[in-house]
Amino acid sequence: MRCYRCASCGEGLETDAAPGELEDCPACGESNLVPDSWLRRLWRGRKAAEMAPSPTPPPPPMPAGPASPGPAEGTAGPLRKARLLAVLCGGGMVILGLVLCAVLFLGGREGAERPTEKAVEPPGEVDLLAELLAAADELKQTQGKGLEEAEGFPQDRGKKQRSESGGRVLTASELYERASPAVVTVTAEVEGEGTVIPEGTGMIGTGSGFFVRPEMIGPRYADWQFLRRSAEDKGEAVGFVLTNYHVIRAAARVNIELADGRKCIYVWQVVAEDEKADLAVLCVVVESPKPLPALDISSSAPPPIGTTVYAIGNPKGLANSLSTGIVSGEREVRSDLHWLQTTAPISEGSSGGPLLTADGQVVGVTTASVVGGQNLNFAVPASAVRRLLNGPLSSREVWKGASVDHEAVRAYMDAEAVLRHGKGMAKSTAEKAAKAADTRSFRQLELLVKGQELLAQKRYAQGAQVLEEATRELPGKFEYLVYHTLGCAHEEAWVSAGMEQRSQMIGKATAAFERATALNRDFAPAYSHLCFFHSLPMAKRAAEGLAAAENLVRLVPRSWSVYETRGDFYSDLDQYVAALKDFKMAVELNPRAASAHVRLGSTYSHLGEHDQAIRAIQEAIRLESREGIRAMYYSNLGWAYKRQKEYAKAVEAYRTSLELAPGDNFMTQHTKREIAECLSKMGER
């Protein structure tokens, strides 16, 4: 059923006739062409109007009379056709005008470009339908483009944004989820007075670090293939941890804890280090069947000021904490190194952690902050990191240069290993065994190991006899170790000897250690024992002790205790300026060493710097937990107050010392005399 209106009278009509057929209007009797659609009607009307002949002028009116007969049945006269075509053309032109006005109005409002003008075709050859369809498509495209531009939508809407380096920009939570598993806690233990302080009970420093890609360093590292094969067989993984040099500088032992709480099995070596850039790389072995997570080091230029950055570390021991800020500056540390300044908070324990941009690239290693400053934090840039990772490797044992005792342990381990290896080969050929052992006397080596075992059993006299016999054998590679062990045997015997025998034991021990240093000038433990004996009151030899301490500092330059030892000899020789430098270095290497702080305070007092002396001794009291030692430190504090003529505070400090160490001994008698003297000074005032 089709609906249309009569072209003559406007009556609404319904028909089942096919489009193009003629149908009479029941109201006026005029014939109508049944249309198909408005577009087709429009086109047909326009074509019909173009093809119709020019109309003839109407005839003059006829006089009134009977009506003229109508046209023949079933035909349409010229007048009706002309009227039909005129109506169709008029309607089509109106509709066309409306459509074109809408196109131009909407396109202009949205700021779209006007359609490209087409070549004008001859009249009668224009396909109106094609024109209208093209205009509709153009309008649709123009509207879509105008909407995106008006709303500020980028042309790649829906695509992930990318950073300047080309990586995808991550949200803070995405960045933390990706980067934090590679960040670790680095705990460094320092050596105490004569022994390595056990884990959990000693003076330790805590920092941060993170795993770097093993391919950046592994192929150039001598032990890489050996470690990797060994680890794979045991379900372990080998990785490289980057941290600050100052975190592990004075370490006799380093422990690594991963983000998930696992601890590394052991730290194999320090693979590379740069003291000036404050960077170090550790090789570690972790129980893990999968490869360890790692972070990428940026190869781009430093991020511009204002770039958002993120720091992940362990401030105050709070593992894997995330902080955010911006790059706020670039500061020259020296001619070839600039630090990044950032507002991302960095606290104690964050040193060595990564500073990252939003694409997850490491652009710096958090290093330092200004105490009391407002967000004045600094990081070593990625360029310095890449120089270290791509430069020559200089691997060493972690304790090398920081521990005297580890040096002795390693020497004994080497001696035992040579002996075991030599004995195994001696079953076939003694000559090959001697060559493999690199020693000219297995007998001396056997006696050395036996004497050491006797000392471990506290059988000092028997051990000394065995070692004396070893010195008479053909000298070998470990002869220096024989004399060192003999000196240790005499030292242990001196502890348990009576007063009459002590001087004799001191002489024997000193001679043995001096012989050991003559045979091996680079064996630090022998110098350490010499320093001990030269400092004893009954054998005070400050000049000889200072010479031994100089060698200690040469061989173990990262040990706080050797600087403390040399400082003591400088003080004995009244060289307080030199002593002050050594005590400051001891405090720098181990800020928790109470003994170094109290020595620093006493030296300040000798130099007349009483305020600094009091602060240093107060810090020593704060760090020390043993009451007997604290009593001594309070006595030192009283002496510093006394030299500053603050007698009331001096009396208070001396009385605290007596409360902590009551009794009747030399120290308490001395303290009571000091109290009386201070009270007397107060009375004189």
Secondary structure by P-SEA (a helix, b strand, c coil): cbbbbbcccccbbbbcccccbbbbcccccccccccccaaaaaaaaaaaaaaccccccccccccccccccccccccccaaaaaaaaaaaaaaaaaaaaaaaaaaaaaaaaaccccccccccccccccaaaaaaaaaaaaaaaaaaaaaaaaacccccccbbbbcccccccccaaaaaaaccccbbbbbbbbbcccccccccccccccbbbbbcccccccccccaaaaaaaaaaaaccccbbbbbbccccccccbbbbbccccccccccccccccccccbbbbbbbbcccccccbbbbbbccccccccbbbbbbcccccccbbbbbbcccccccccccbbbbbbcccccccccccccccccccccccccccccccccbbbbbcaaaaaaaaacccccccccccccaaaaaaaaaaaaaaaaaaaaaaccccaaaaaaaaccccaaaaaaaaaaaaaaaacaaaaaaaaaaaaaacccccaaaaaaaaaaaaaaaaaaaccccaaaaaaaaaaaaaaaaaaaccccaaaaaaaaaaaaccccccaaaaaaaaaaaaaaccccaaaaaaaaaaaaaacaaaaaaaaaaaaaaaccccaaaaaaaaaaaaaacaaaaaaaaaaaaaaacccaaaaaaaaaaaaaaaaaacaaaaaaaaaaaaaaacccccaaaaaaaaaaaaaaaaaaac
